[in-house]
Amino acid sequence: MAPAFTIFTCLPLELRQLIWHLALPDDEPEVLVLRAEQVGRRDQDKALVPLTVDTGFPVLMHTCRESRDYARHHSGIHFRFSQEACCEVPFRPFRPDRDTVFWDEDQHHCLWVPFYTADHDRWLSELRHLALPSPTALLGQHLAECILQHCPQLRTLSVVFADSGNHNWVQTRFAAPARRHRLRRIEPGHARRMKIVYDTWQYDSAFQITVHEFLMIFRNELNDHGTLVGNHHECAGQAWSLDPSANLQCLAQTFVEWRRRGWVEARVEKRHREA
């Protein structure tokens, strides 16, 4: 058993604060769910709505009063009241190099609508991780062209399903959970067993394929149309892959939410499109 360090409080304040600073963890990868007011058309002179993500409480906030005060004022994390949690919850500025953007189905048209401010192109050009609901993944050529045009640094492109069960249609619509949430990958082994209804025209529930087969179709669509845009410098000549070691990855994911000190699959309301 390591001996207890009992003289920490005797150290000078400046040294204690330096130790607290070194103990601050790096930002956890989070999910930004885009809203209409954040990506819609806007005038040139309008400022971009600040993009933020919910995050967890820093560990230092549970150590002692001094560490909690330091983390609250120096970690870059802010707090706002949450109706769902009935308390103040932490959030921080969105980081395009670390966080995933979930482009809601109702906002997918903004991928190819010209932006009216350079602010949009700046963070899109730095974006590394983009997630789309499964109905949006059927947009094929338009989707590939716009992703390549606006997101040259992209490294992962995820198709998000309502859950990991065998009761999904490709066209199943759902909203991101209101509770604290993240995205969790559907592992390759489960993706080879998980069935989804893929009949996009006749709505025949008997026409099923696995999630792995769907990702193969999705990947092929991206690769077939990926050469149509010439300014995608970083990814030029590369192909999207299901291999986790590849530079450009296609993933299948679901939302998970925080419940009772653990992450569980989110409960989302499914809305099937009618034939």
N, C-alpha and C positions, 0 to 999 in steps of 0.2 A: 504494500500500500504506500503510495507516494505521500511524503510528509506534507502537512497543511502549510500554506503560505499565509501567515497571520499578520504580516506587517504591511499589507497592501495599502491600507488606509493611512499609513504613516508616510507614504511616498508623496512628493510634491504633486499638487493638482495637475500641473502641466504634464508630468510623467504619467499620471493615471489616465489623463485624457488621451495621450499618445497610445497607451495600451488599449483603451476602448476603441480608438480609431483603427488600430491594427486588427482588432477582433471583429470589426464589422464584416459580415459576410457579403459576397458578391450578390448582385441582383439575381433572383430566381427567374427562369423563363416563365412568362405569363402570356395571357391571351387578350388581345384587343378586339372587341366586337365592334365593328364600325357601325355608326349610326348615320341616318340620312343627313343630319345637320353637319356632320363632320366631312362628308365627301361629296355632297351635292354641288350643283352649280352655284357660283358666288361671284360677286363683283370683284374687280381687281383691287379695290381699296379696302375690302373687308379682310380682317385678320383671320388666320386659320384657327379654328377651335382647338385649344390644347388637347393633345392626345395623351390619355393616361390609362394605366392598367391597375386593377386591384392586385394586391400582393399580400404576403403573410407578414405577421409581426416579426421584427428582428429578434433573434435569440437574446440579444443584450437587454431587451425590454423586460425579460423575465429573470434577470440576474440580481439586480439591486436597484435602489432608487437612483443612485448616481449614474449607473449605466443606462437605465431607462431614460433619464433626462438627456444624456448625451446622444443616444440613438434617436430620440425624438427630434432633436435639433440639428443633427449633423449627418444623418444617414441618407438624406435626400428623399425620405419617405414622409408623406403628409397624411392627414386623417380627415375623414368626413363621416357624417352620420349615415348609417344604412338602415332603411326601413325593414329589410329582411332580417338583419342581425340585431336590430334594436340597440345598437351601440355604435361608437366610432370605429371605423375600419381603415386600415392603411392602404394607400395607393401611391404610385410614383409615376414619373413621366415615362411614356412609351419609348422603348429602345428598339429601333428597326433592326439592329444587328443581333438581338437576342430574343425578342418576343415574337409571337405568331399573330398574324392578322387573320381573323375570321371574317371573310367577306360575305355577309348575310345575303341570302338569295334575293331579297327585295332590293339589294344595292348592287347586284352584279353588273347592271348596265353602266355603272360609273367606271368600270374598267376600261371601257372604250369611249366614254364621253370625254371630250377635251376638257382638261382642267383649266380654270381661269386664274390660278395663281401658281407661281413657281414653287410655293411651299409644298404642294402636293407632290410634285415631281422630285423634290429633294428627299423626302422620307421614303417614297416609293423606290427611288434609285438605290437606297441603302437597305431595302427590305430583304431579309434572308429566308423568312418562313411565312408561307401563305397557306391558308386553309379555306376550302370551299365546301358548302353542303352538296350532297350527292346530286340533286337536280341541276345545279350549276355546272357540274362536271360534264354534263351532256352537251355543252355549248360548242365543243369541238374547235373549229378553226378560229372563230372570233376570240375565244378564250386564249388560245395559244398565242395569237398575234398580239393581243393586248398585254399579256403577261410579259412576253419577250420585249415589248416596246417600253413598258414602264418599270420593269423590275429586273434590271440586268444582273443584280447580285443575288438573285433568288437561288436557294440551295435545296429547299424542301417544298413540295407542293402536295398538300394533303386533301383527301376526300373524306369528309366527315359524315358519319351515319348517325341516325337517331339513337341507336344502341347497338350492342354487339350480338343481339339475338337473331333468330332466323325468321323474323317477322317484318322485315323492311322491304319496301319497294325502292327502286332507284329514285322515283319521283316523290318519296316521302318528304314532306316539308316539316320543319320544326324550328323553334327559336332556341338560341343559346340560353342556358339556365340562368335564373336571376341570382341564385346563390353563388358564393365563391366557387369558381370553376377553373379547370384546366383541360387540356387535351391529352388523351392517352392513346398510344398506338395500339391498333389491333395487331397482335403478333402474327408473323407469317404463318405459323402452324394453324392458328384459329382462322385466319383469313382463307385458308384452303378448305375449311369445313363450313364456314358461315355462308349461308345461302341468302340471296336477295332476288326479288322479282325484277327482271330486266326487260320485260316486254313493254317498250316505250310507246307503242302505237295501239295495240289491241287490249292492253291492260289484262292480259291473261295471267292469272296468279300461278299457273302451272309452269310458266316459262321462267325458270330460275337458273342462275349461275352463281358461282362462288365470288366472294369479294376479291380473291386473288385474280380470278378471270376478269372481273370488272377493271381492276387496276391495270391488267395487261392491255385491255382495250383503251383505257384512258392514256396510258403511257404511249401507245402506238399513235393515238391521235396527236399528242404533243410532238412526237418525233416527226410525224408526217408533215406537220405544218410549221415546225420550229424554224425552218430555213427561210420562211417568207419575210422575216424581218431582219434587216442587215445591221442594226445598231446594237445588238445584244452581244457586246464584246466579250464579256466574261465567259459566256456559255457557248460561244461560237464553236461549232464542231463537236460539241459534247451531246450526248443523248441522255434522256431521262431514263432512270433505272429503278427497279425494285430492290436492288442490292444496297444494303445499308452502308457499304464502304464507298459507294459511288459519290461523285461530286454533286450530281443532281438526282434527288430521290423523289419518288412518288410513294406516299404513305396513305394508309387507311387509319382513321382515328375516330374516337367517340369522345364526348364530353364526360368528365368526371367532376363531381362537386364534393365540397368538404362537409362531412356530417359526422358528428360525435368523434372528433379527433382522428378522422381517417378519410381517405379519398375513396368514394364509391361512384359507380356509374350514375350519371345524372338522370333524373326523372324528367323527361321532356314530353310535351304534348305533340303527338304525331298528327299530321293533317295530310291525308292522301288526296291527290288530285282526282277529280272525277272524270270518268271517260266521256 
